[in-house]
């Protein structure tokens, strides 16, 4: 199953608001260039985690994302 991330998810990992926004923007551009035209929408702010990992060149531990969500909802 594909995991998706938003700017806010990336901020939970320690990225600034601007960095999170730019990572989502770069991921959307990359996906749109691959022919996935729905990523050209300005209102779309959720991108596959795998694409962000490709841009960063590192694997993001999904457990960290889940841990921060659990702590916030507790």
PDB file of N, H, CA, C and O in Angstrom:
ATOM      1  N   UNK A   1       0.840  -1.180   0.000  1.00  0.00           N
ATOM      2  CA  UNK A   1       0.000   0.000   0.000  1.00  0.00           C
ATOM      3  C   UNK A   1       0.888   1.247   0.000  1.00  0.00           C
ATOM      4  O   UNK A   1       1.860   1.329   0.750  1.00  0.00           O
ATOM      5  N   UNK A   2       0.549   2.188  -0.826  1.00  0.00           N
ATOM      6  H   UNK A   2      -0.242   2.122  -1.435  1.00  0.00           H
ATOM      7  CA  UNK A   2       1.330   3.408  -0.938  1.00  0.00           C
ATOM      8  C   UNK A   2       1.011   4.338   0.222  1.00  0.00           C
ATOM      9  O   UNK A   2      -0.155   4.578   0.533  1.00  0.00           O
ATOM     10  N   UNK A   3       2.045   4.857   0.855  1.00  0.00           N
ATOM     11  H   UNK A   3       2.993   4.663   0.603  1.00  0.00           H
ATOM     12  CA  UNK A   3       1.890   5.833   1.935  1.00  0.00           C
ATOM     13  C   UNK A   3       2.028   7.226   1.341  1.00  0.00           C
ATOM     14  O   UNK A   3       2.861   7.455   0.464  1.00  0.00           O
ATOM     15  N   UNK A   4       1.217   8.146   1.816  1.00  0.00           N
ATOM     16  H   UNK A   4       0.540   7.961   2.529  1.00  0.00           H
ATOM     17  CA  UNK A   4       1.260   9.517   1.341  1.00  0.00           C
ATOM     18  C   UNK A   4       1.651  10.445   2.483  1.00  0.00           C
ATOM     19  O   UNK A   4       1.366  10.160   3.646  1.00  0.00           O
ATOM     20  N   UNK A   5       2.303  11.555   2.149  1.00  0.00           N
ATOM     21  H   UNK A   5       2.534  11.786   1.204  1.00  0.00           H
ATOM     22  CA  UNK A   5       2.702  12.543   3.146  1.00  0.00           C
ATOM     23  C   UNK A   5       2.274  13.933   2.696  1.00  0.00           C
ATOM     24  O   UNK A   5       2.090  14.201   1.508  1.00  0.00           O
ATOM     25  N   UNK A   6       2.124  14.803   3.681  1.00  0.00           N
ATOM     26  H   UNK A   6       2.274  14.585   4.645  1.00  0.00           H
ATOM     27  CA  UNK A   6       1.815  16.204   3.438  1.00  0.00           C
ATOM     28  C   UNK A   6       2.942  17.054   4.004  1.00  0.00           C
ATOM     29  O   UNK A   6       3.871  16.541   4.628  1.00  0.00           O
ATOM     30  N   UNK A   7       2.849  18.344   3.781  1.00  0.00           N
ATOM     31  H   UNK A   7       2.094  18.761   3.274  1.00  0.00           H
ATOM     32  CA  UNK A   7       3.827  19.279   4.341  1.00  0.00           C
ATOM     33  C   UNK A   7       3.872  19.137   5.859  1.00  0.00           C
ATOM     34  O   UNK A   7       4.951  19.157   6.450  1.00  0.00           O
ATOM     35  N   UNK A   8       2.718  18.995   6.491  1.00  0.00           N
ATOM     36  H   UNK A   8       1.841  18.979   6.011  1.00  0.00           H
ATOM     37  CA  UNK A   8       2.673  18.885   7.950  1.00  0.00           C
ATOM     38  C   UNK A   8       3.348  17.610   8.447  1.00  0.00           C
ATOM     39  O   UNK A   8       3.989  17.620   9.498  1.00  0.00           O
ATOM     40  N   UNK A   9       3.211  16.520   7.706  1.00  0.00           N
ATOM     41  H   UNK A   9       2.690  16.512   6.852  1.00  0.00           H
ATOM     42  CA  UNK A   9       3.902  15.279   8.071  1.00  0.00           C
ATOM     43  C   UNK A   9       5.413  15.489   8.031  1.00  0.00           C
ATOM     44  O   UNK A   9       6.136  15.022   8.910  1.00  0.00           O
ATOM     45  N   UNK A  10       5.877  16.189   7.010  1.00  0.00           N
ATOM     46  H   UNK A  10       5.290  16.568   6.296  1.00  0.00           H
ATOM     47  CA  UNK A  10       7.311  16.443   6.882  1.00  0.00           C
ATOM     48  C   UNK A  10       7.802  17.375   7.988  1.00  0.00           C
ATOM     49  O   UNK A  10       8.939  17.252   8.444  1.00  0.00           O
ATOM     50  N   UNK A  11       6.955  18.300   8.418  1.00  0.00           N
ATOM     51  H   UNK A  11       6.032  18.399   8.048  1.00  0.00           H
ATOM     52  CA  UNK A  11       7.326  19.186   9.519  1.00  0.00           C
ATOM     53  C   UNK A  11       7.486  18.393  10.815  1.00  0.00           C
ATOM     54  O   UNK A  11       8.336  18.727  11.641  1.00  0.00           O
ATOM     55  N   UNK A  12       6.681  17.348  11.000  1.00  0.00           N
ATOM     56  H   UNK A  12       5.991  17.077  10.329  1.00  0.00           H
ATOM     57  CA  UNK A  12       6.801  16.492  12.186  1.00  0.00           C
ATOM     58  C   UNK A  12       8.142  15.767  12.213  1.00  0.00           C
ATOM     59  O   UNK A  12       8.625  15.372  13.274  1.00  0.00           O
ATOM     60  N   UNK A  13       8.737  15.597  11.030  1.00  0.00           N
ATOM     61  H   UNK A  13       8.344  15.918  10.168  1.00  0.00           H
ATOM     62  CA  UNK A  13      10.037  14.923  10.935  1.00  0.00           C
ATOM     63  C   UNK A  13      11.199  15.890  11.129  1.00  0.00           C
ATOM     64  O   UNK A  13      12.358  15.475  11.132  1.00  0.00           O
ATOM     65  N   UNK A  14      10.892  17.189  11.294  1.00  0.00           N
ATOM     66  H   UNK A  14       9.951  17.525  11.292  1.00  0.00           H
ATOM     67  CA  UNK A  14      11.949  18.156  11.555  1.00  0.00           C
ATOM     68  C   UNK A  14      12.212  19.141  10.435  1.00  0.00           C
ATOM     69  O   UNK A  14      13.061  20.020  10.579  1.00  0.00           O
ATOM     70  N   UNK A  15      11.507  19.017   9.326  1.00  0.00           N
ATOM     71  H   UNK A  15      10.817  18.303   9.209  1.00  0.00           H
ATOM     72  CA  UNK A  15      11.677  19.976   8.238  1.00  0.00           C
ATOM     73  C   UNK A  15      10.911  21.249   8.569  1.00  0.00           C
ATOM     74  O   UNK A  15       9.892  21.207   9.258  1.00  0.00           O
ATOM     75  N   UNK A  16      11.400  22.371   8.079  1.00  0.00           N
ATOM     76  H   UNK A  16      12.227  22.405   7.519  1.00  0.00           H
ATOM     77  CA  UNK A  16      10.681  23.627   8.277  1.00  0.00           C
ATOM     78  C   UNK A  16       9.447  23.638   7.380  1.00  0.00           C
ATOM     79  O   UNK A  16       9.301  22.795   6.495  1.00  0.00           O
ATOM     80  N   UNK A  17       8.573  24.592   7.618  1.00  0.00           N
ATOM     81  H   UNK A  17       8.691  25.277   8.337  1.00  0.00           H
ATOM     82  CA  UNK A  17       7.368  24.723   6.796  1.00  0.00           C
ATOM     83  C   UNK A  17       7.739  24.912   5.330  1.00  0.00           C
ATOM     84  O   UNK A  17       7.143  24.299   4.444  1.00  0.00           O
ATOM     85  N   UNK A  18       8.720  25.760   5.085  1.00  0.00           N
ATOM     86  H   UNK A  18       9.204  26.258   5.805  1.00  0.00           H
ATOM     87  CA  UNK A  18       9.157  26.034   3.714  1.00  0.00           C
ATOM     88  C   UNK A  18       9.756  24.786   3.071  1.00  0.00           C
ATOM     89  O   UNK A  18       9.463  24.476   1.917  1.00  0.00           O
ATOM     90  N   UNK A  19      10.596  24.072   3.821  1.00  0.00           N
ATOM     91  H   UNK A  19      10.834  24.325   4.759  1.00  0.00           H
ATOM     92  CA  UNK A  19      11.216  22.860   3.285  1.00  0.00           C
ATOM     93  C   UNK A  19      10.156  21.804   2.963  1.00  0.00           C
ATOM     94  O   UNK A  19      10.230  21.143   1.927  1.00  0.00           O
ATOM     95  N   UNK A  20       9.180  21.648   3.843  1.00  0.00           N
ATOM     96  H   UNK A  20       9.120  22.185   4.685  1.00  0.00           H
ATOM     97  CA  UNK A  20       8.103  20.696   3.600  1.00  0.00           C
ATOM     98  C   UNK A  20       7.308  21.060   2.362  1.00  0.00           C
ATOM     99  O   UNK A  20       6.963  20.196   1.555  1.00  0.00           O
ATOM    100  N   UNK A  21       7.016  22.352   2.216  1.00  0.00           N
ATOM    101  H   UNK A  21       7.296  23.054   2.871  1.00  0.00           H
ATOM    102  CA  UNK A  21       6.271  22.818   1.051  1.00  0.00           C
ATOM    103  C   UNK A  21       7.060  22.564  -0.229  1.00  0.00           C
ATOM    104  O   UNK A  21       6.496  22.122  -1.230  1.00  0.00           O
ATOM    105  N   UNK A  22       8.362  22.840  -0.200  1.00  0.00           N
ATOM    106  H   UNK A  22       8.820  23.199   0.613  1.00  0.00           H
ATOM    107  CA  UNK A  22       9.189  22.662  -1.388  1.00  0.00           C
ATOM    108  C   UNK A  22       9.354  21.183  -1.744  1.00  0.00           C
ATOM    109  O   UNK A  22       9.390  20.839  -2.926  1.00  0.00           O
ATOM    110  N   UNK A  23       9.455  20.312  -0.750  1.00  0.00           N
ATOM    111  H   UNK A  23       9.426  20.592   0.209  1.00  0.00           H
ATOM    112  CA  UNK A  23       9.547  18.874  -1.026  1.00  0.00           C
ATOM    113  C   UNK A  23       8.266  18.367  -1.691  1.00  0.00           C
ATOM    114  O   UNK A  23       8.324  17.578  -2.634  1.00  0.00           O
ATOM    115  N   UNK A  24       7.119  18.817  -1.201  1.00  0.00           N
ATOM    116  H   UNK A  24       7.072  19.457  -0.435  1.00  0.00           H
ATOM    117  CA  UNK A  24       5.845  18.425  -1.816  1.00  0.00           C
ATOM    118  C   UNK A  24       5.780  18.969  -3.236  1.00  0.00           C
ATOM    119  O   UNK A  24       5.342  18.272  -4.152  1.00  0.00           O
ATOM    120  N   UNK A  25       6.211  20.203  -3.421  1.00  0.00           N
ATOM    121  H   UNK A  25       6.567  20.769  -2.677  1.00  0.00           H
ATOM    122  CA  UNK A  25       6.185  20.824  -4.751  1.00  0.00           C
ATOM    123  C   UNK A  25       7.094  20.070  -5.729  1.00  0.00           C
ATOM    124  O   UNK A  25       6.704  19.813  -6.868  1.00  0.00           O
ATOM    125  N   UNK A  26       8.303  19.718  -5.284  1.00  0.00           N
ATOM    126  H   UNK A  26       8.620  19.927  -4.359  1.00  0.00           H
ATOM    127  CA  UNK A  26       9.231  18.974  -6.138  1.00  0.00           C
ATOM    128  C   UNK A  26       8.664  17.599  -6.482  1.00  0.00           C
ATOM    129  O   UNK A  26       8.786  17.132  -7.615  1.00  0.00           O
ATOM    130  N   UNK A  27       8.045  16.960  -5.495  1.00  0.00           N
ATOM    131  H   UNK A  27       7.946  17.340  -4.575  1.00  0.00           H
ATOM    132  CA  UNK A  27       7.458  15.637  -5.734  1.00  0.00           C
ATOM    133  C   UNK A  27       6.319  15.734  -6.745  1.00  0.00           C
ATOM    134  O   UNK A  27       6.201  14.888  -7.631  1.00  0.00           O
ATOM    135  N   UNK A  28       5.483  16.762  -6.615  1.00  0.00           N
ATOM    136  H   UNK A  28       5.579  17.449  -5.895  1.00  0.00           H
ATOM    137  CA  UNK A  28       4.379  16.943  -7.561  1.00  0.00           C
ATOM    138  C   UNK A  28       4.907  17.175  -8.974  1.00  0.00           C
ATOM    139  O   UNK A  28       4.368  16.629  -9.937  1.00  0.00           O
ATOM    140  N   UNK A  29       5.952  17.976  -9.097  1.00  0.00           N
ATOM    141  H   UNK A  29       6.389  18.419  -8.315  1.00  0.00           H
ATOM    142  CA  UNK A  29       6.544  18.244 -10.412  1.00  0.00           C
ATOM    143  C   UNK A  29       7.098  16.961 -11.014  1.00  0.00           C
ATOM    144  O   UNK A  29       6.888  16.679 -12.194  1.00  0.00           O
ATOM    145  N   UNK A  30       7.802  16.191 -10.204  1.00  0.00           N
ATOM    146  H   UNK A  30       7.973  16.420  -9.246  1.00  0.00           H
ATOM    147  CA  UNK A  30       8.385  14.931 -10.674  1.00  0.00           C
ATOM    148  C   UNK A  30       7.293  13.972 -11.151  1.00  0.00           C
ATOM    149  O   UNK A  30       7.428  13.352 -12.206  1.00  0.00           O
ATOM    150  N   UNK A  31       6.229  13.851 -10.386  1.00  0.00           N
ATOM    151  H   UNK A  31       6.119  14.355  -9.529  1.00  0.00           H
ATOM    152  CA  UNK A  31       5.135  12.948 -10.746  1.00  0.00           C
ATOM    153  C   UNK A  31       4.392  13.440 -11.984  1.00  0.00           C
ATOM    154  O   UNK A  31       4.003  12.637 -12.831  1.00  0.00           O
ATOM    155  N   UNK A  32       4.193  14.746 -12.096  1.00  0.00           N
ATOM    156  H   UNK A  32       4.510  15.399 -11.407  1.00  0.00           H
ATOM    157  CA  UNK A  32       3.521  15.307 -13.276  1.00  0.00           C
ATOM    158  C   UNK A  32       4.358  15.064 -14.530  1.00  0.00           C
ATOM    159  O   UNK A  32       3.812  14.783 -15.597  1.00  0.00           O
ATOM    160  N   UNK A  33       5.679  15.170 -14.403  1.00  0.00           N
ATOM    161  H   UNK A  33       6.122  15.397 -13.536  1.00  0.00           H
ATOM    162  CA  UNK A  33       6.571  14.914 -15.538  1.00  0.00           C
ATOM    163  C   UNK A  33       6.572  13.446 -15.951  1.00  0.00           C
ATOM    164  O   UNK A  33       6.922  13.117 -17.085  1.00  0.00           O
ATOM    165  N   UNK A  34       6.183  12.568 -15.038  1.00  0.00           N
ATOM    166  H   UNK A  34       5.899  12.835 -14.117  1.00  0.00           H
ATOM    167  CA  UNK A  34       6.084  11.142 -15.346  1.00  0.00           C
ATOM    168  C   UNK A  34       4.735  10.800 -15.982  1.00  0.00           C
ATOM    169  O   UNK A  34       4.454   9.636 -16.270  1.00  0.00           O
ATOM    170  N   UNK A  35       3.909  11.818 -16.198  1.00  0.00           N
ATOM    171  H   UNK A  35       4.137  12.763 -15.965  1.00  0.00           H
ATOM    172  CA  UNK A  35       2.630  11.601 -16.857  1.00  0.00           C
ATOM    173  C   UNK A  35       1.432  11.530 -15.929  1.00  0.00           C
ATOM    174  O   UNK A  35       0.308  11.314 -16.384  1.00  0.00           O
ATOM    175  N   UNK A  36       1.654  11.707 -14.648  1.00  0.00           N
ATOM    176  H   UNK A  36       2.567  11.882 -14.279  1.00  0.00           H
ATOM    177  CA  UNK A  36       0.551  11.683 -13.684  1.00  0.00           C
ATOM    178  C   UNK A  36      -0.004  13.102 -13.558  1.00  0.00           C
ATOM    179  O   UNK A  36       0.325  13.835 -12.625  1.00  0.00           O
ATOM    180  N   UNK A  37      -0.843  13.466 -14.507  1.00  0.00           N
ATOM    181  H   UNK A  37      -1.111  12.871 -15.265  1.00  0.00           H
ATOM    182  CA  UNK A  37      -1.263  14.861 -14.660  1.00  0.00           C
ATOM    183  C   UNK A  37      -2.089  15.397 -13.494  1.00  0.00           C
ATOM    184  O   UNK A  37      -2.158  16.613 -13.315  1.00  0.00           O
ATOM    185  N   UNK A  38      -2.719  14.532 -12.693  1.00  0.00           N
ATOM    186  H   UNK A  38      -2.663  13.544 -12.839  1.00  0.00           H
ATOM    187  CA  UNK A  38      -3.515  15.050 -11.580  1.00  0.00           C
ATOM    188  C   UNK A  38      -2.630  15.721 -10.532  1.00  0.00           C
ATOM    189  O   UNK A  38      -3.137  16.468  -9.695  1.00  0.00           O
ATOM    190  N   UNK A  39      -1.323  15.473 -10.557  1.00  0.00           N
ATOM    191  H   UNK A  39      -0.911  14.866 -11.236  1.00  0.00           H
ATOM    192  CA  UNK A  39      -0.412  16.148  -9.633  1.00  0.00           C
ATOM    193  C   UNK A  39      -0.106  17.578 -10.068  1.00  0.00           C
ATOM    194  O   UNK A  39       0.633  18.283  -9.380  1.00  0.00           O
ATOM    195  N   UNK A  40      -0.658  18.017 -11.196  1.00  0.00           N
ATOM    196  H   UNK A  40      -1.257  17.444 -11.755  1.00  0.00           H
ATOM    197  CA  UNK A  40      -0.515  19.406 -11.624  1.00  0.00           C
ATOM    198  C   UNK A  40      -1.481  20.317 -10.878  1.00  0.00           C
ATOM    199  O   UNK A  40      -1.361  21.538 -10.970  1.00  0.00           O
ATOM    200  N   UNK A  41      -2.420  19.764 -10.153  1.00  0.00           N
ATOM    201  H   UNK A  41      -2.518  18.771 -10.078  1.00  0.00           H
ATOM    202  CA  UNK A  41      -3.415  20.531  -9.408  1.00  0.00           C
ATOM    203  C   UNK A  41      -2.760  21.290  -8.256  1.00  0.00           C
ATOM    204  O   UNK A  41      -1.997  20.716  -7.480  1.00  0.00           O
ATOM    205  N   UNK A  42      -3.063  22.580  -8.152  1.00  0.00           N
ATOM    206  H   UNK A  42      -3.684  23.046  -8.783  1.00  0.00           H
ATOM    207  CA  UNK A  42      -2.501  23.391  -7.071  1.00  0.00           C
ATOM    208  C   UNK A  42      -3.075  23.013  -5.713  1.00  0.00           C
ATOM    209  O   UNK A  42      -2.422  23.203  -4.687  1.00  0.00           O
ATOM    210  N   UNK A  43      -4.280  22.486  -5.701  1.00  0.00           N
ATOM    211  H   UNK A  43      -4.811  22.332  -6.534  1.00  0.00           H
ATOM    212  CA  UNK A  43      -4.927  22.157  -4.440  1.00  0.00           C
ATOM    213  C   UNK A  43      -4.466  20.848  -3.825  1.00  0.00           C
ATOM    214  O   UNK A  43      -4.788  20.559  -2.672  1.00  0.00           O
ATOM    215  N   UNK A  44      -3.728  20.065  -4.566  1.00  0.00           N
ATOM    216  H   UNK A  44      -3.466  20.300  -5.502  1.00  0.00           H
ATOM    217  CA  UNK A  44      -3.282  18.765  -4.077  1.00  0.00           C
ATOM    218  C   UNK A  44      -2.021  18.937  -3.239  1.00  0.00           C
ATOM    219  O   UNK A  44      -1.014  19.446  -3.731  1.00  0.00           O
ATOM    220  N   UNK A  45      -2.070  18.519  -1.984  1.00  0.00           N
ATOM    221  H   UNK A  45      -2.888  18.106  -1.585  1.00  0.00           H
ATOM    222  CA  UNK A  45      -0.926  18.689  -1.098  1.00  0.00           C
ATOM    223  C   UNK A  45      -0.422  17.391  -0.512  1.00  0.00           C
ATOM    224  O   UNK A  45       0.335  17.407   0.459  1.00  0.00           O
ATOM    225  N   UNK A  46      -0.820  16.274  -1.074  1.00  0.00           N
ATOM    226  H   UNK A  46      -1.435  16.261  -1.863  1.00  0.00           H
ATOM    227  CA  UNK A  46      -0.435  14.953  -0.564  1.00  0.00           C
ATOM    228  C   UNK A  46       0.283  14.207  -1.677  1.00  0.00           C
ATOM    229  O   UNK A  46      -0.239  14.069  -2.783  1.00  0.00           O
ATOM    230  N   UNK A  47       1.493  13.723  -1.374  1.00  0.00           N
ATOM    231  H   UNK A  47       1.917  13.835  -0.476  1.00  0.00           H
ATOM    232  CA  UNK A  47       2.303  13.029  -2.375  1.00  0.00           C
ATOM    233  C   UNK A  47       2.803  11.707  -1.795  1.00  0.00           C
ATOM    234  O   UNK A  47       2.872  11.554  -0.576  1.00  0.00           O
ATOM    235  N   UNK A  48       3.152  10.753  -2.657  1.00  0.00           N
ATOM    236  H   UNK A  48       3.097  10.878  -3.648  1.00  0.00           H
ATOM    237  CA  UNK A  48       3.668   9.474  -2.161  1.00  0.00           C
ATOM    238  C   UNK A  48       4.982   9.649  -1.384  1.00  0.00           C
ATOM    239  O   UNK A  48       5.875  10.384  -1.806  1.00  0.00           O
ATOM    240  N   UNK A  49       5.077   8.967  -0.263  1.00  0.00           N
ATOM    241  H   UNK A  49       4.352   8.370   0.080  1.00  0.00           H
ATOM    242  CA  UNK A  49       6.283   9.004   0.560  1.00  0.00           C
ATOM    243  C   UNK A  49       7.491   8.554  -0.249  1.00  0.00           C
ATOM    244  O   UNK A  49       8.581   9.105  -0.100  1.00  0.00           O
ATOM    245  N   UNK A  50       7.302   7.564  -1.095  1.00  0.00           N
ATOM    246  H   UNK A  50       6.416   7.116  -1.215  1.00  0.00           H
ATOM    247  CA  UNK A  50       8.392   7.023  -1.916  1.00  0.00           C
ATOM    248  C   UNK A  50       9.021   8.108  -2.799  1.00  0.00           C
ATOM    249  O   UNK A  50      10.238   8.122  -2.985  1.00  0.00           O
ATOM    250  N   UNK A  51       8.207   9.008  -3.337  1.00  0.00           N
ATOM    251  H   UNK A  51       7.219   8.996  -3.186  1.00  0.00           H
ATOM    252  CA  UNK A  51       8.723  10.075  -4.196  1.00  0.00           C
ATOM    253  C   UNK A  51       9.558  11.056  -3.384  1.00  0.00           C
ATOM    254  O   UNK A  51      10.603  11.510  -3.852  1.00  0.00           O
ATOM    255  N   UNK A  52       9.115  11.388  -2.181  1.00  0.00           N
ATOM    256  H   UNK A  52       8.266  11.020  -1.801  1.00  0.00           H
ATOM    257  CA  UNK A  52       9.885  12.282  -1.309  1.00  0.00           C
ATOM    258  C   UNK A  52      11.209  11.619  -0.938  1.00  0.00           C
ATOM    259  O   UNK A  52      12.245  12.282  -0.888  1.00  0.00           O
ATOM    260  N   UNK A  53      11.176  10.321  -0.681  1.00  0.00           N
ATOM    261  H   UNK A  53      10.335   9.783  -0.721  1.00  0.00           H
ATOM    262  CA  UNK A  53      12.406   9.596  -0.355  1.00  0.00           C
ATOM    263  C   UNK A  53      13.387   9.628  -1.525  1.00  0.00           C
ATOM    264  O   UNK A  53      14.594   9.751  -1.317  1.00  0.00           O
ATOM    265  N   UNK A  54      12.880   9.520  -2.747  1.00  0.00           N
ATOM    266  H   UNK A  54      11.899   9.420  -2.916  1.00  0.00           H
ATOM    267  CA  UNK A  54      13.745   9.590  -3.929  1.00  0.00           C
ATOM    268  C   UNK A  54      14.404  10.960  -4.035  1.00  0.00           C
ATOM    269  O   UNK A  54      15.582  11.055  -4.378  1.00  0.00           O
ATOM    270  N   UNK A  55      13.665  12.011  -3.746  1.00  0.00           N
ATOM    271  H   UNK A  55      12.707  11.935  -3.467  1.00  0.00           H
ATOM    272  CA  UNK A  55      14.209  13.368  -3.814  1.00  0.00           C
ATOM    273  C   UNK A  55      15.285  13.559  -2.754  1.00  0.00           C
ATOM    274  O   UNK A  55      16.344  14.124  -3.030  1.00  0.00           O
ATOM    275  N   UNK A  56      15.011  13.087  -1.536  1.00  0.00           N
ATOM    276  H   UNK A  56      14.151  12.629  -1.312  1.00  0.00           H
ATOM    277  CA  UNK A  56      15.966  13.249  -0.438  1.00  0.00           C
ATOM    278  C   UNK A  56      17.148  12.289  -0.543  1.00  0.00           C
ATOM    279  O   UNK A  56      18.243  12.590  -0.067  1.00  0.00           O
ATOM    280  N   UNK A  57      16.925  11.148  -1.158  1.00  0.00           N
ATOM    281  H   UNK A  57      16.036  10.903  -1.544  1.00  0.00           H
ATOM    282  CA  UNK A  57      17.980  10.149  -1.267  1.00  0.00           C
ATOM    283  C   UNK A  57      18.144   9.303  -0.020  1.00  0.00           C
ATOM    284  O   UNK A  57      19.154   8.618   0.141  1.00  0.00           O
ATOM    285  N   UNK A  58      17.152   9.346   0.867  1.00  0.00           N
ATOM    286  H   UNK A  58      16.331   9.902   0.737  1.00  0.00           H
ATOM    287  CA  UNK A  58      17.181   8.538   2.089  1.00  0.00           C
ATOM    288  C   UNK A  58      15.803   7.942   2.331  1.00  0.00           C
ATOM    289  O   UNK A  58      14.791   8.465   1.866  1.00  0.00           O
ATOM    290  N   UNK A  59      15.784   6.838   3.068  1.00  0.00           N
ATOM    291  H   UNK A  59      16.606   6.412   3.446  1.00  0.00           H
ATOM    292  CA  UNK A  59      14.523   6.191   3.431  1.00  0.00           C
ATOM    293  C   UNK A  59      14.003   6.832   4.709  1.00  0.00           C
ATOM    294  O   UNK A  59      14.748   7.012   5.672  1.00  0.00           O
ATOM    295  N   UNK A  60      12.729   7.172   4.710  1.00  0.00           N
ATOM    296  H   UNK A  60      12.123   7.026   3.928  1.00  0.00           H
ATOM    297  CA  UNK A  60      12.092   7.746   5.893  1.00  0.00           C
ATOM    298  C   UNK A  60      11.394   6.622   6.642  1.00  0.00           C
ATOM    299  O   UNK A  60      10.616   5.865   6.062  1.00  0.00           O
ATOM    300  N   UNK A  61      11.678   6.520   7.922  1.00  0.00           N
ATOM    301  H   UNK A  61      12.310   7.134   8.394  1.00  0.00           H
ATOM    302  CA  UNK A  61      11.075   5.479   8.750  1.00  0.00           C
ATOM    303  C   UNK A  61       9.599   5.808   8.979  1.00  0.00           C
ATOM    304  O   UNK A  61       9.271   6.799   9.632  1.00  0.00           O
ATOM    305  N   UNK A  62       8.725   4.982   8.443  1.00  0.00           N
ATOM    306  H   UNK A  62       8.991   4.178   7.913  1.00  0.00           H
ATOM    307  CA  UNK A  62       7.283   5.218   8.554  1.00  0.00           C
ATOM    308  C   UNK A  62       6.812   5.144  10.000  1.00  0.00           C
ATOM    309  O   UNK A  62       5.802   5.752  10.353  1.00  0.00           O
ATOM    310  N   UNK A  63       7.531   4.406  10.839  1.00  0.00           N
ATOM    311  H   UNK A  63       8.352   3.911  10.553  1.00  0.00           H
ATOM    312  CA  UNK A  63       7.150   4.295  12.245  1.00  0.00           C
ATOM    313  C   UNK A  63       7.234   5.642  12.945  1.00  0.00           C
ATOM    314  O   UNK A  63       6.456   5.916  13.859  1.00  0.00           O
ATOM    315  N   UNK A  64       8.170   6.483  12.524  1.00  0.00           N
ATOM    316  H   UNK A  64       8.801   6.260  11.782  1.00  0.00           H
ATOM    317  CA  UNK A  64       8.292   7.814  13.124  1.00  0.00           C
ATOM    318  C   UNK A  64       7.039   8.627  12.827  1.00  0.00           C
ATOM    319  O   UNK A  64       6.518   9.315  13.704  1.00  0.00           O
ATOM    320  N   UNK A  65       6.555   8.547  11.591  1.00  0.00           N
ATOM    321  H   UNK A  65       6.978   7.988  10.878  1.00  0.00           H
ATOM    322  CA  UNK A  65       5.324   9.260  11.237  1.00  0.00           C
ATOM    323  C   UNK A  65       4.150   8.746  12.062  1.00  0.00           C
ATOM    324  O   UNK A  65       3.340   9.535  12.547  1.00  0.00           O
ATOM    325  N   UNK A  66       4.054   7.435  12.222  1.00  0.00           N
ATOM    326  H   UNK A  66       4.713   6.794  11.828  1.00  0.00           H
ATOM    327  CA  UNK A  66       2.957   6.855  12.995  1.00  0.00           C
ATOM    328  C   UNK A  66       3.060   7.230  14.463  1.00  0.00           C
ATOM    329  O   UNK A  66       2.045   7.521  15.096  1.00  0.00           O
ATOM    330  N   UNK A  67       4.281   7.229  15.025  1.00  0.00           N
ATOM    331  H   UNK A  67       5.106   6.992  14.511  1.00  0.00           H
ATOM    332  CA  UNK A  67       4.477   7.579  16.426  1.00  0.00           C
ATOM    333  C   UNK A  67       4.037   9.005  16.705  1.00  0.00           C
ATOM    334  O   UNK A  67       3.402   9.266  17.727  1.00  0.00           O
ATOM    335  N   UNK A  68       4.366   9.940  15.809  1.00  0.00           N
ATOM    336  H   UNK A  68       4.883   9.729  14.979  1.00  0.00           H
ATOM    337  CA  UNK A  68       3.983  11.335  16.039  1.00  0.00           C
ATOM    338  C   UNK A  68       2.472  11.502  15.927  1.00  0.00           C
ATOM    339  O   UNK A  68       1.894  12.316  16.647  1.00  0.00           O
ATOM    340  N   UNK A  69       1.823  10.755  15.044  1.00  0.00           N
ATOM    341  H   UNK A  69       2.293  10.094  14.459  1.00  0.00           H
ATOM    342  CA  UNK A  69       0.363  10.826  14.928  1.00  0.00           C
ATOM    343  C   UNK A  69      -0.301  10.275  16.184  1.00  0.00           C
ATOM    344  O   UNK A  69      -1.279  10.844  16.668  1.00  0.00           O
ATOM    345  N   UNK A  70       0.216   9.187  16.709  1.00  0.00           N
ATOM    346  H   UNK A  70       1.011   8.724  16.315  1.00  0.00           H
ATOM    347  CA  UNK A  70      -0.361   8.573  17.908  1.00  0.00           C
ATOM    348  C   UNK A  70      -0.215   9.512  19.096  1.00  0.00           C
ATOM    349  O   UNK A  70      -1.159   9.678  19.868  1.00  0.00           O
ATOM    350  N   UNK A  71       0.956  10.133  19.258  1.00  0.00           N
ATOM    351  H   UNK A  71       1.724   9.998  18.631  1.00  0.00           H
ATOM    352  CA  UNK A  71       1.185  11.049  20.376  1.00  0.00           C
ATOM    353  C   UNK A  71       0.278  12.266  20.287  1.00  0.00           C
ATOM    354  O   UNK A  71      -0.210  12.747  21.310  1.00  0.00           O
ATOM    355  N   UNK A  72       0.044  12.769  19.085  1.00  0.00           N
ATOM    356  H   UNK A  72       0.440  12.378  18.254  1.00  0.00           H
ATOM    357  CA  UNK A  72      -0.812  13.939  18.928  1.00  0.00           C
ATOM    358  C   UNK A  72      -2.268  13.615  19.215  1.00  0.00           C
ATOM    359  O   UNK A  72      -3.003  14.465  19.720  1.00  0.00           O
ATOM    360  N   UNK A  73      -2.691  12.408  18.903  1.00  0.00           N
ATOM    361  H   UNK A  73      -2.094  11.719  18.493  1.00  0.00           H
ATOM    362  CA  UNK A  73      -4.090  12.027  19.093  1.00  0.00           C
ATOM    363  C   UNK A  73      -4.373  11.481  20.486  1.00  0.00           C
ATOM    364  O   UNK A  73      -5.531  11.247  20.833  1.00  0.00           O
ATOM    365  N   UNK A  74      -3.341  11.276  21.284  1.00  0.00           N
ATOM    366  H   UNK A  74      -2.401  11.465  21.003  1.00  0.00           H
ATOM    367  CA  UNK A  74      -3.527  10.713  22.629  1.00  0.00           C
ATOM    368  C   UNK A  74      -4.007  11.758  23.611  1.00  0.00           C
ATOM    369  O   UNK A  74      -4.214  11.453  24.786  1.00  0.00           O
TER     370      UNK A  74
END
